[in-house]
Amino acid sequence: MKQYPGARRSTVPLPVQILLTLLLAAVVVIGGFIAWLALIMLGVKQFSQLLAGLGLLIVAGFLVTRIWGLGRLRTVSLVCGVLLGAVLLTGTGYGLYNRYIDGIPTVGSEVDLNEYRPFAEDSRLIQPEPASLQLEGELPRLDGATALYPIYAAAAEAVYPAGEYPWYEGPVQCNKTDAAFERLIAGEADLILTAGPSDEQLSNAAAAGVELELTPVGREAFVFFVNQANPVEELSLEQIQGIYSGRITGWEEVGGKREAIRAFQRPQNSGSQTALQRLMGDVPIMAAEEEEIISGMGGILRRTADYKNYGNAIGYSFRFYASEMAAQNTIRFLRIDGVYPDADSVRDGSYPVSNQFYVITRKGEETENTRLLKEWFLSPEGQRLIERVGYLPLA
């Protein structure tokens, strides 16, 4: 084997050199996986496999030169040190950048539902008025959208017997819109409160032989919001369709700064995504921005990204959810066609994007208590409760 001038000749026997090299290869594979996981934990989400692999290869290269006596020690050490330093600096930079990104406020689907559970002393629920309906016996199993949990949790406190009603089990759950429809179709829930179903949810019900009965019980504004620093304060419905179809890509096209528009969406079959689809009509919606998440098995999955309040971002939700449950003092609601989304503009119909929400049951399969509760939501008591929570009643 060729020896470089000044290189240290290896005194290790050839079989030992081969064995050490094989062991080193195994260590590199295992160490690379561990380094990748470590980078993920440190916030280096992008290029984590590449950085981990490069770092381990550099270390392995250095050790191989020592095992086989290749190259000058000083030269090899310098080259490997520079390369390894570059990898470490790159990884540190990515980690700090991702930590900065993670620190930007979000408006997503994660709300502490424990703050709204019925009969809890520290609950943020309104104190319901005494109700003429007091249910006993087999209680209707409730579920629904996160944004509407304060309504049906308050209804449960008004008409259900006092007790513990955690949101994740029992008769008053909140599994979000898509899962609530799945449970209703499967017969695991009796009554859900959501916005209208998506085409896919209607198709799933029909495939299961279930007819859904939709009973409107209230209204809510579908709102769009931006970072407070964004100078754009108003969009038209046509401009919103242009943004979410991908036809309008820069804020300067709608009176803002020369920046690319970062348009966030919600997951398929969520209540707000279904509302966007209805607003868009026949206009195709562009692909949603996604983010990488790490599964419990160490793999990478992709999901629709929650709204992150970048200076050039735009997102949407329902008014009460965005202003109360996930309140952010760094976002600003946009006027749509010149009208600001508040209770008055939704009540008088001047705000152009308001949606009804519904009590939804399995038609023809309602228990007596389920029927009574559905009728109570339409009663003056139920409508006052909806208004006191912060939504708009039907009338």
C-alpha positions in Angstrom: 0.0 0.0 0.0 1.4 3.4 -1.0 2.7 5.5 1.9 2.6 9.3 1.7 5.9 11.1 2.6 5.8 11.9 6.3 2.8 9.6 6.9 2.9 7.2 9.9 3.2 3.6 8.7 0.5 1.6 10.4 1.8 -1.1 12.7 -1.6 -2.8 13.1 -1.8 -6.2 11.4 -3.9 -6.4 8.2 -6.7 -8.6 9.6 -7.1 -6.3 12.6 -7.2 -3.3 10.2 -10.0 -4.9 8.2 -11.9 -5.8 11.4 -11.5 -2.3 12.8 -12.8 -0.9 9.5 -15.9 -3.1 9.5 -16.6 -2.2 13.1 -16.1 1.5 12.2 -18.7 1.1 9.4 -21.2 -0.3 11.8 -20.6 2.5 14.3 -21.0 5.1 11.5 -24.5 3.7 10.5 -25.7 3.5 14.1 -24.1 6.9 15.0 -25.5 8.5 11.9 -29.1 7.5 13.0 -28.5 8.8 16.6 -27.0 12.0 15.3 -30.0 12.5 13.0 -32.4 12.1 15.9 -30.2 14.5 18.0 -30.4 17.1 15.2 -34.1 16.8 15.0 -34.4 17.3 18.8 -32.2 20.4 18.5 -34.6 21.8 15.9 -32.6 21.1 12.7 -35.6 19.9 10.7 -34.2 20.5 7.2 -31.2 18.5 5.8 -30.9 16.7 9.2 -30.0 13.4 7.5 -27.5 15.0 5.2 -25.8 16.9 8.1 -25.6 13.8 10.3 -24.3 11.7 7.5 -21.6 14.2 6.5 -20.4 14.6 10.1 -20.1 10.9 10.6 -18.4 10.4 7.3 -15.8 13.0 8.1 -15.1 11.4 11.5 -15.0 8.0 9.8 -12.6 9.3 7.2 -10.2 10.6 9.8 -10.3 7.3 11.7 -9.7 5.2 8.5 -6.6 7.2 7.7 -5.3 6.4 11.1 -6.1 2.7 10.9 -4.5 2.3 7.5 -1.7 4.9 7.9 -2.9 7.1 5.0 -1.8 10.7 4.6 0.1 13.1 6.9 -1.5 13.4 10.3 -1.4 17.2 10.4 -2.9 17.6 6.9 -5.7 15.0 7.5 -6.5 16.5 10.9 -6.7 20.0 9.4 -8.9 19.0 6.5 -11.3 16.9 8.6 -11.4 19.6 11.3 -12.4 22.3 8.9 -15.0 20.1 7.2 -16.4 19.0 10.6 -16.5 22.6 11.9 -18.4 23.6 8.8 -21.0 20.9 9.3 -21.4 21.8 13.0 -21.8 25.5 12.2 -24.4 24.7 9.6 -26.3 22.5 12.0 -26.2 25.1 14.7 -27.4 27.8 12.3 -30.3 25.7 11.2 -31.1 24.8 14.8 -31.2 28.5 15.9 -33.2 29.5 12.8 -35.8 26.8 13.5 -36.0 27.8 17.1 -36.7 31.4 15.9 -39.4 30.1 13.5 -40.9 28.0 16.3 -41.1 31.1 18.4 -43.4 32.9 15.9 -47.0 33.0 17.2 -49.4 30.5 15.6 -53.2 30.3 15.2 -53.8 26.6 14.9 -56.0 23.9 16.2 -54.3 23.5 19.5 -56.4 25.0 22.3 -56.5 23.9 25.9 -60.0 22.4 26.0 -59.7 21.8 29.7 -60.3 25.6 30.1 -63.8 25.1 28.7 -65.0 21.8 30.3 -68.4 21.8 32.0 -68.8 22.2 35.7 -65.1 22.9 36.3 -64.3 25.7 38.9 -61.6 27.2 36.7 -63.6 26.9 33.4 -63.8 29.8 31.0 -67.3 28.8 30.1 -70.1 31.4 30.5 -72.3 30.7 33.5 -75.4 29.3 31.9 -78.8 30.5 32.9 -81.1 28.0 34.5 -82.6 25.8 31.8 -86.2 24.4 31.7 -84.7 21.2 30.1 -83.0 18.9 32.6 -81.9 15.6 31.0 -81.7 12.4 33.0 -81.0 8.8 32.1 -79.2 8.1 28.9 -77.4 11.3 28.0 -76.8 12.3 24.3 -73.2 11.7 23.4 -71.9 15.1 22.1 -69.0 15.9 19.9 -68.0 18.6 17.4 -65.7 21.3 16.1 -63.1 22.8 18.4 -64.4 26.3 17.7 -67.9 25.3 18.9 -66.9 23.4 22.0 -67.7 26.4 24.2 -71.3 26.2 23.0 -72.1 22.6 23.5 -70.0 22.4 26.7 -72.0 25.3 28.1 -75.2 23.5 27.0 -74.1 20.4 28.8 -73.6 22.4 32.0 -77.1 23.9 31.5 -79.0 20.7 30.9 -76.9 17.7 32.0 -76.5 16.5 35.6 -73.5 17.9 37.4 -70.4 15.8 37.1 -67.1 15.3 35.5 -67.1 15.7 31.7 -63.6 15.6 30.3 -63.4 16.6 26.6 -61.5 13.4 25.6 -64.0 10.8 27.0 -67.5 10.3 28.1 -70.7 12.0 26.8 -69.2 15.5 26.1 -66.2 15.1 23.8 -64.4 17.4 21.4 -62.5 15.4 18.7 -62.5 18.1 16.0 -64.8 18.3 13.0 -63.5 15.4 10.9 -63.3 12.9 13.8 -66.7 14.1 15.1 -68.3 13.2 11.7 -66.6 9.8 11.8 -68.0 9.1 15.2 -71.5 10.2 14.3 -71.5 8.1 11.2 -70.2 5.1 13.2 -72.9 5.5 15.8 -70.4 6.5 18.5 -71.9 10.0 18.9 -75.5 11.1 18.9 -75.3 14.8 18.2 -72.4 16.9 16.9 -72.1 20.7 16.4 -70.1 21.7 13.4 -70.2 23.8 10.2 -71.7 22.1 7.2 -70.2 18.8 6.1 -67.7 18.5 3.3 -68.6 16.5 0.1 -66.3 13.8 1.4 -68.1 13.6 4.7 -71.5 13.4 3.0 -70.1 10.7 0.7 -68.8 8.7 3.7 -72.2 8.9 5.4 -74.0 7.7 2.3 -71.5 4.8 1.9 -72.3 3.8 5.5 -76.1 3.9 4.8 -76.5 6.9 7.2 -78.6 10.0 6.4 -77.4 13.1 8.2 -79.9 15.6 9.5 -78.6 19.2 9.6 -80.4 21.6 11.9 -79.1 25.2 11.7 -78.7 26.7 15.2 -76.5 29.7 14.8 -74.2 31.8 12.6 -70.6 32.8 12.6 -68.2 34.9 10.5 -65.6 33.2 8.4 -62.6 35.6 8.8 -59.2 36.2 7.2 -56.3 37.6 9.1 -52.8 38.9 8.6 -49.8 40.0 10.7 -50.5 43.4 12.3 -47.6 44.9 10.5 -49.0 44.1 7.1 -50.4 47.3 5.6 -53.2 45.5 3.7 -56.4 46.0 5.7 -59.0 44.9 3.1 -59.4 42.3 0.4 -62.3 41.6 -2.0 -63.8 38.1 -2.4 -62.2 38.0 -5.8 -58.8 38.8 -4.4 -59.1 36.1 -1.8 -60.0 33.6 -4.6 -57.0 34.8 -6.5 -54.7 34.3 -3.5 -55.9 30.8 -2.6 -56.0 29.7 -6.2 -52.3 30.8 -6.7 -53.2 33.5 -9.3 -52.2 36.3 -6.9 -48.8 35.6 -5.4 -47.5 39.0 -4.2 -48.9 41.5 -1.6 -48.0 44.3 -4.0 -50.8 43.0 -6.3 -53.4 43.9 -3.6 -51.9 47.1 -2.3 -49.2 45.8 0.1 -45.5 45.5 0.1 -43.4 43.7 -2.5 -43.4 40.4 -0.7 -44.5 36.9 -1.6 -47.9 35.9 -0.1 -47.6 33.0 2.3 -51.2 31.6 2.3 -51.8 29.0 5.0 -54.7 26.5 4.9 -56.4 24.1 7.2 -56.5 20.3 7.0 -58.9 18.6 4.6 -62.4 18.1 6.1 -61.9 20.6 8.9 -64.7 23.0 9.3 -62.7 26.0 8.2 -61.2 24.3 5.2 -64.7 23.2 4.1 -65.8 26.9 4.5 -62.9 28.0 2.3 -63.9 25.4 -0.4 -67.4 26.8 -0.4 -66.1 30.3 -0.7 -63.9 29.3 -3.6 -66.7 27.6 -5.5 -65.4 26.2 -8.8 -62.1 28.0 -8.4 -59.4 25.3 -7.7 -57.4 25.7 -4.5 -53.7 25.6 -4.6 -51.7 23.0 -2.6 -51.5 23.7 1.1 -48.2 24.6 2.8 -46.9 21.6 4.7 -44.5 21.0 7.6 -42.5 18.0 8.6 -43.3 16.3 11.9 -41.5 13.4 13.6 -43.6 10.3 14.3 -43.2 8.2 17.4 -41.1 5.7 15.3 -38.6 8.3 14.3 -39.9 8.8 10.8 -40.9 12.0 9.1 -44.6 12.7 8.3 -46.0 15.7 6.5 -49.1 17.6 7.5 -50.8 20.8 6.6 -49.0 23.6 8.5 -50.8 25.6 11.2 -50.9 29.4 10.5 -47.6 31.0 11.5 -47.7 34.7 11.9 -45.0 35.7 9.4 -45.1 39.2 8.2 -46.3 38.0 4.8 -48.8 35.4 5.9 -52.5 35.2 5.5 -54.8 32.7 7.3 -58.5 32.1 8.1 -60.7 30.7 10.8 -64.0 31.5 12.5 -64.3 34.8 14.3 -64.9 33.6 17.8 -62.2 30.9 17.7 -59.5 33.3 16.3 -60.5 36.2 18.6 -61.2 34.4 21.9 -60.1 30.7 22.0 -56.8 31.3 20.1 -56.5 35.0 20.7 -53.4 36.6 19.2 -52.7 40.3 19.6 -50.3 40.1 16.7 -52.9 39.4 14.0 -55.5 41.6 12.4 -58.8 40.7 10.8 -59.2 41.9 7.2 -62.2 43.7 6.0 -63.9 41.8 3.1 -65.5 43.9 0.4 -65.1 46.9 2.8 -66.9 45.3 5.8 -65.2 44.3 9.0 -66.2 41.0 10.6 -67.9 41.8 13.9 -71.1 40.8 15.6 -73.1 43.6 14.1 -72.0 43.0 10.5 -72.7 39.3 10.8 -76.1 40.0 12.4 -77.3 42.4 9.8 -75.8 40.4 6.9 -73.5 43.0 5.6 -70.4 40.9 6.2 -70.2 38.8 3.0 -68.7 35.6 4.5 -70.8 34.3 7.3 -71.8 30.6 7.8 -74.4 28.8 9.6 -73.4 26.0 12.0 -75.5 23.0 12.8 -76.7 20.4 15.2 -76.2 17.2 13.2 -77.7 13.9 14.0 -78.4 10.5 12.3 -81.8 11.0 10.7 -84.4 8.6 12.1 -82.1 7.3 14.8 -82.4 10.0 17.5 -83.1 9.0 21.1 -85.7 11.0 23.0 -83.0 12.9 24.9 -81.2 13.7 21.7 -84.4 15.1 20.1 -85.1 17.2 23.2 -81.6 18.6 23.3 -81.7 19.5 19.6 -85.0 21.3 20.1 -83.6 23.1 23.1 -80.8 24.6 21.0 -83.5 26.2 18.9 -85.5 27.4 21.9 -85.2 31.0 23.2 -83.0 29.6 26.1 -80.6 27.8 23.7 -80.4 30.7 21.3 -79.6 33.1 24.2 -76.8 30.7 25.3 -75.3 30.7 21.8 -75.3 34.5 21.8 -73.9 34.8 25.3 -71.0 32.5 24.3 -70.1 34.9 21.6 -71.7 33.5 18.5 -74.8 34.8 16.6 -78.2 33.1 17.0 -80.3 32.4 14.0 -82.7 35.3 14.5 
